[in-house]
């Protein structure tokens, strides 16, 4: 073979910038999925953990008086929405890990030396990957919960669930990616994930309604982003769902379904704007 | 016009000066070697050329682009093979090359054609479809070289390309680099192996403490030392008196310099000669004075001699000295983005 050194001629390369970005983003996303297929344990762990919660917690509180819970639902039905959100949340919280490992092992340098159409491709591929996984995991929880007899949403309800989960996953992914570029190593990132995970769950309406909580915890739960995702999903499981109805009776006032989604949307956009300068600096 | 031009490049990590006003000019189509001990600033300079790192001050021109501003254009022109091979363990070798091809936006047919060519050229056929996690250092390095060459860059940058490699991998890489040099590819490689630079480089620079302290072709640098080294014995074991009288004779020959009597080697004489003619006439000259030549060896000066001359210490000593000062944890952190 002779290695010719003529500059890359026409026909060898993708030409316009959008195609470049699509090509590199697809390749980077595909890499993450190959990793997942060959090392599926994280995917299964992400499904298994909430499933165990669902089984054990639903059993633990199965004798709780039904009239205490809003809408006269069983505890299993009540818990389902919380665990769907929790699954998506912990999945997205891990979004930064692959990026952190790429930083640590120098693989990121391989990407940064390449003439990428846009370095956002690195972030976009992570977002696509994590979103897909989180949605898959959440769907698995929904399916199991349906098999346990806790119901399945209508088509409209399903749509609301997907939109809500997408907003939450985007927001948490942004946060996690931001952390992956700020923290010195994966140990620190895992520590934060560990610390954040359960308190955020307990400080939300996933396991109990605000009316069950002491005042201070009620305050925390009613400003917890997870709550704004849990309540629209909980409502979507009901036959008569209406986004205009009040979903959260917070100490500061009443929040309806549209407001929940709007808050999640603002949170997502806000977080992406917040980490943007950071990514620009790290990926410049 | 030079293909790479670095002007007054400085870079500090905290209080450590990695580069201290480095100047370098690499002509197009040459294989240029940067020689220096580990920690002299070679990797930092290469990382700056690759746009991975910004200097504190100075100018960087690569392939007609200002590398500090036109970063994307610069990146498209170069292939970089880093010292620490960063390979995704889960992917197979072929998948990694395909990913690399997509990062450089090669179209599918061309990409696959190039991958097949390089697999063949670098002898990777038997293992390329295995996962990278199972590769030896030599395999990883070959794969990394293939990914650096995939888009047929005009400039190939290699940071210590054969450190710790098996002999087979080293010779495969050396052969390929020689082949590339014969085409029009400009190659810049760093090494702390004297023989590597000597064997491969058309031109070279010695880097010490973040500065270029000598540069030229390896031959020129050696010639500047004043000639070949000669070791002469007039008898198996001379005495001091005899050695000193021969010394006086030899000193008078035009073109001979630095004559010393080496007591530890049985009073042999070491000196530098400017031309081979002196050596061929030496026997006749000495026999006229009733001396015989018992043993005569002559060697070209090595790059180690060049290094010694330029820095006052051998490369090995410099390496040991710097090894104690380096903070690898800190360096690793600095290379993290």
HADDOCK unambig.tbl for C-alpha pairs under 7 A between the chains (distance, minus, plus):
assign (segid A and resid 1 and name CA) (segid B and resid 117 and name CA) 6.91 0.50 0.50
assign (segid A and resid 1 and name CA) (segid B and resid 121 and name CA) 6.89 0.50 0.50
assign (segid A and resid 3 and name CA) (segid B and resid 180 and name CA) 6.81 0.50 0.50
assign (segid A and resid 4 and name CA) (segid B and resid 183 and name CA) 6.88 0.50 0.50
assign (segid A and resid 5 and name CA) (segid B and resid 152 and name CA) 6.01 0.50 0.50
assign (segid A and resid 5 and name CA) (segid B and resid 154 and name CA) 6.17 0.50 0.50
assign (segid A and resid 5 and name CA) (segid B and resid 183 and name CA) 6.96 0.50 0.50
assign (segid A and resid 5 and name CA) (segid B and resid 184 and name CA) 6.00 0.50 0.50
assign (segid A and resid 5 and name CA) (segid B and resid 185 and name CA) 6.17 0.50 0.50
assign (segid A and resid 12 and name CA) (segid B and resid 106 and name CA) 5.69 0.50 0.50
assign (segid A and resid 12 and name CA) (segid B and resid 107 and name CA) 5.55 0.50 0.50
assign (segid A and resid 12 and name CA) (segid B and resid 110 and name CA) 5.66 0.50 0.50
assign (segid A and resid 13 and name CA) (segid B and resid 105 and name CA) 5.62 0.50 0.50
assign (segid A and resid 13 and name CA) (segid B and resid 106 and name CA) 4.38 0.50 0.50
assign (segid A and resid 13 and name CA) (segid B and resid 107 and name CA) 5.15 0.50 0.50
assign (segid A and resid 14 and name CA) (segid B and resid 105 and name CA) 5.35 0.50 0.50
assign (segid A and resid 14 and name CA) (segid B and resid 106 and name CA) 6.04 0.50 0.50
assign (segid A and resid 14 and name CA) (segid B and resid 107 and name CA) 5.84 0.50 0.50
assign (segid A and resid 20 and name CA) (segid B and resid 105 and name CA) 5.91 0.50 0.50
assign (segid A and resid 23 and name CA) (segid B and resid 102 and name CA) 6.04 0.50 0.50
assign (segid A and resid 23 and name CA) (segid B and resid 105 and name CA) 6.75 0.50 0.50
assign (segid A and resid 24 and name CA) (segid B and resid 102 and name CA) 5.47 0.50 0.50
assign (segid A and resid 24 and name CA) (segid B and resid 103 and name CA) 5.14 0.50 0.50
assign (segid A and resid 27 and name CA) (segid B and resid 99 and name CA) 5.74 0.50 0.50
assign (segid A and resid 27 and name CA) (segid B and resid 102 and name CA) 6.28 0.50 0.50
assign (segid A and resid 35 and name CA) (segid B and resid 90 and name CA) 5.98 0.50 0.50
assign (segid A and resid 103 and name CA) (segid B and resid 336 and name CA) 5.79 0.50 0.50
assign (segid A and resid 103 and name CA) (segid B and resid 337 and name CA) 6.24 0.50 0.50
assign (segid A and resid 104 and name CA) (segid B and resid 336 and name CA) 6.38 0.50 0.50
assign (segid A and resid 105 and name CA) (segid B and resid 86 and name CA) 6.11 0.50 0.50
assign (segid A and resid 106 and name CA) (segid B and resid 86 and name CA) 5.32 0.50 0.50
assign (segid A and resid 106 and name CA) (segid B and resid 336 and name CA) 6.94 0.50 0.50
assign (segid A and resid 107 and name CA) (segid B and resid 86 and name CA) 4.96 0.50 0.50
assign (segid A and resid 107 and name CA) (segid B and resid 87 and name CA) 6.50 0.50 0.50
assign (segid A and resid 112 and name CA) (segid B and resid 52 and name CA) 6.90 0.50 0.50
assign (segid A and resid 113 and name CA) (segid B and resid 50 and name CA) 6.41 0.50 0.50
assign (segid A and resid 113 and name CA) (segid B and resid 51 and name CA) 6.85 0.50 0.50
assign (segid A and resid 113 and name CA) (segid B and resid 52 and name CA) 6.53 0.50 0.50
assign (segid A and resid 113 and name CA) (segid B and resid 75 and name CA) 6.01 0.50 0.50
assign (segid A and resid 114 and name CA) (segid B and resid 75 and name CA) 5.84 0.50 0.50
assign (segid A and resid 114 and name CA) (segid B and resid 76 and name CA) 6.86 0.50 0.50
assign (segid A and resid 114 and name CA) (segid B and resid 103 and name CA) 6.10 0.50 0.50
assign (segid A and resid 114 and name CA) (segid B and resid 104 and name CA) 6.22 0.50 0.50
assign (segid A and resid 115 and name CA) (segid B and resid 72 and name CA) 5.00 0.50 0.50
assign (segid A and resid 115 and name CA) (segid B and resid 75 and name CA) 5.08 0.50 0.50
assign (segid A and resid 115 and name CA) (segid B and resid 76 and name CA) 5.22 0.50 0.50
assign (segid A and resid 115 and name CA) (segid B and resid 104 and name CA) 6.26 0.50 0.50
assign (segid A and resid 116 and name CA) (segid B and resid 103 and name CA) 6.20 0.50 0.50
assign (segid A and resid 282 and name CA) (segid B and resid 337 and name CA) 5.98 0.50 0.50
